[in-house]
Amino acid sequence: MVERTEREGPPPVREIETAVRERAKDGRLACREAFALADELGVAPGRIGEAANAIGVKICGCQLGCFK
């Protein structure tokens, strides 16, 4: 994946959804992976959750209740 600078702004929704789809296994993405992906893409974890919901990927193993 290409790293972005702040100047370039956040990635488009489709790019986030693609990244979530690539990381998910059997339609599920571990919470720690969601946080790592958010960090890599430079977006808030909530954006990862929204993308996951939009494409039907479940966030699993979340102990903080950040993803619903």
N, C-alpha and C positions, 0 to 999 in steps of 0.2 A: 504494500500500500504506500501511496505517496503521502509524506508528511506535509501538513499545511502550516502556514504561518498565520499569525493573527490577522495580518493585512489581507489575506485572501478570504477570510471569513469562513463560516462553518460550511461543511459539505452539504450538498443538496440531499433532500429526503431519500431519493432513490439510491444514492451512494451509501447512506446509512443502512437502508433496508438490505442492500446487496451484501454489505459487510456482516450484518446480523445473520443473514441466510448462510453465508459462507462459514461462519463460526458455529452455527447451531448444529447439533447432532440429534437426529430423530425428532426434529421439531422442538428441541429444548436448548436453552442457553443458560449455563451456570451464571449465577449472580456475579461471581468474581470475574468471569469472562466479559460480562456486560460492562462492569466498571472499567476493566482494562481496555475494552474497545472504545468506551467513551473518552478515556484518556488519550488513546492513540488518535482518535478523530478530532479531539479538541471540542467535544460537545458535553453538555450536562448529561448525567446518567438517565435522566427522564426522557431525553430524546431517543436513547437506545430502547427504553421501555415502550415508547410510543411506536417506534418502528417495528419492534417485535410484535406488538399487538396488531398492528396493521397487516402484517404478513402471517399472522397465526403462529408465531413462535412463543413458547412459554418460557418465562424466566424461572429457573428452579434453584433451590438451595439458598434462598435469600433469608437471612436471619434478621435483617433490619426492617423488612417490610417496605423497602423502597420501590419495589416493582409489584404491581398488582395486575 
